[in-house]
Every structure is written in C-alpha cells, then in structure tokens.
Amino acid sequence: MPPQKISKKLFGTNGVRGVVGTSMTPELVLSIAQAFGTMRKGCIGVGRDTRTSGETLKKAAIAGLLATGCDVVDCGILPTPALQYLVREKFEGGVMITASHNPPEYNGIKIIEPDGTEMGDEETVRLEQIHFSRSYSTATWDKVGKETTDTSLYWQYIRAIIGQFPNSIGNGMTVVVDPGSGPACLTTHEILLAMGCRVITINGATDGTFPGRLPEPSPEGLKKLADLVVSSGAAFGVAHDGDADRAVFIDDTGRFVEENAEFALIVRYACQQNPGVVITPVSTGMVVEKVVRSERSDIIYTPVGSIYVARTMRSLIEQGKKVVFGGEGNGGLIYPGHQFCRDGGMTAATMVAILAESKLPLSEMVNKLPPRFIFKEKTAVTGEMKIIEYFKNHYSREVTDQTDGLKIYRGDTWALIRASGTEPIIRIIVDADTETNGKNLLLELKEQLHIAVQEMS
Ligand code: MG
C-alpha cells in the first residue's frame, strides 16, 4: 500500500519555499528551526546552497536550534544529498537552506530526519502545529546549545560515492560538469576526477546570482554545456539543479537526454546487477517500467514527491522486499546501497560506470530505448480538487489508478491528471506508444478540462 498524502499548511512536496524578503524571511526560518529543535534533541547538521540569502537564513536556523537546546554543526555550503549523508552518519537531524531549482530570488528550508530522509507528512504536520502555536521548548541559560563549524565535512560524502565504484573506472573518459554555480561546484568534479575521468567544468564557481544559467537545469539553459561537450569530444555532460539532488545529462552529440530516458538507462544498470523492486511516482514515464520489466524486476508506484518514494523504499525493505532502486522522472534518483534520498553526485558517477562497462556512446544507448511520446500541459484553474473529482467520475468506467490524481490507461498509452499541490493549476501528462495516440488523448482531456471548468463556474 503506497503512502497517502496528508495536506500541510506551510510545507510543500520538498520543504518550505518562498521569495526572500516577502514569503521567506529570517523570522519564518527561526520559528521553523525552533519548532524542529523542540521535536528533536542532540546535534543537528545545518547547511545551505549558494543563494545570496543563504547565510542570513542559515544563521536564523542555527539561532532557533541553539535556543531550543540543540547543538549545531555548521557544515557551510554543500549539496542537499551531502548533508543528508552526513546526518545519517553523525547527526540527530539536519536543516538545509535551499530553494533547489527555483530562481535566485527564492530560498527555502528542508528538514532532514536522523536516517537522512526528508521529514515525512505526519511529523511535518506536528512541526507546523508547534510553529503556528509558537509552543517551542526554549532552553534555560545553562541548556542553550553549542555551535561548531566544519565546512570540509562534504568530503566524507565524496569519499562515500567514490567507494561505490571500482578504482579508476573512468580512466580515459572526458566529462563536462555544469554545477550551475550551485553547491556541486565543491563535489561533482572531485568525484569524477577521483574515478579517473578528465573533467572540464562550466559555471564552476559558487555564485548565488547564478550568472551562467538558472538553477533549473533545463535544455535551454544547458546550451553552452552542450556546445562544450561536442567541442571537447566528451563522453557526456552533466548538470545539476540548485542543490544537486538531481542530475541531467547531455549526450556525446550535444543532445539533452530526456529525464525518463536517463532514469531508464540507470535503472537498467541497477536491475542488471541486482534484479528486484523499483519504486517511482505515478508520473514517471512508461519507458522506465518497460526497462524494469525486461530486467526481471518489478515496479511499484507512489504519489508524486521524492519523500513518498524514499519512505516506500524503506518500508518495503523493512518488510523483507528486495528494493533495488527508486527515483523520479526529473533526474532525481535514489540508490538504496548508498542512501535513501535523491543524489545528483551519485547519478553523475553512475553514468561514468555505465558508459565504461557498456563501451557504447550515450547517444546510442538512448536511441535504443523503447520509443515513447510524452506531452505535458498545465492549466491555471480554481477549484482544482473538484475538477479532479469530475475526471474521476467521467472516467469511472475505464482502467484507472488513483494513487495521485487520476491515471487513465488506454492500452499502451496512459495519461495523468493531477492538481499541482503548490499552485492552483492542473497538470496533464500523456505518455503514448505513438504520436497520434498521444495527441488524440491529450486533445480529449483538454476538452474534458474545458467542460469541467465551465461546470464549476
Ligand atoms: Mg533539488
């Protein structure tokens, strides 16, 4: 049984985010940190991405934790998965100041549990209650926490990833790394160098103004990376989002590798080594399921959000299931032999191993995947939950799945209609076996959405 989503007031799918100075302020971070410090005792690791507002908000988080009696290690700038790794190894919790892929004016906060996963829904609802009621357990003068700083701890994370692969497996391979001025400026090139690769870097200096490209690693933002891959004759290019829990790729011909194709290549490698169960949200492309099934493995779907994937992986392992991989179709992939969170550095390293072992160019591996046709639409609406109910009624006689929103199956083609959760919009994804089938189903769903919106108004 996949986990059910619980609605929260403040936290979205990946923590709290807002525009700095309006919806994201030191006061808010201070209060959330005091609430977290009220729930957890011990030593908390605190880190941040490279945003200009990062230092202010990090200090607010540290103040809140110290005030509630927690000790703090300030880990400085590092990728979210690096902090998650450190928390699992040595802390009783973590606070990451990041807005991930959002534009520079945003910042946010992610709360990390002692096992390195992001805080789940039930605990988050408790945290929100303490935050809104301001019922913190403030420490007396002799119980206030102590703060230390160690900004080199991310090397433990780098060494942990290197240790997952045979020595010098990347010998002779050229890779171009685009950390997008984010925290992976400190980590990904070090990982690949240690694996034996020749590494070229673009946007490789930490900079919260993101002068080279936006934190979202979109095909449009990665044109310079693509040019550099082609002109340097590199095996591939890799780019991260603003906190480096995701990685996306440019192949040897300079083409952006669609994230579901990336997932398919990496999950195939994982299942070939170790067949078992793969966990992913209902929004992930069919190419992943096809590859998983062709490797004597099984797939289980969850609601949309990496935390549901990570927690389902953990609970199935506790039940004795052989869970070999997890991830989302956005370049956020989870390696259970390493840790239970999305890890962009680990994804970059795994691509080196895949290419070294297959001896095929990345472009050829992508071309050999089962072809799929994906269409995406988002529409601004009001009353999005009522619209989802309309769709559930309208399609009640068809083969559907209600894990998150409504998924409709038509033979080898499916569509997902769901409310965004953070904005008043309806998202439609169609994943089809042929272009015609995809276009026809999308057209039908847009017509139904139009009727639903008219009925609601
Ligand atoms: Mg991210």
Residues whose N, C-alpha, C, O or C-beta is under 5 A from the ligand:
A	BS01	MG	S100 H101 D241 D243 A244 D245 R246
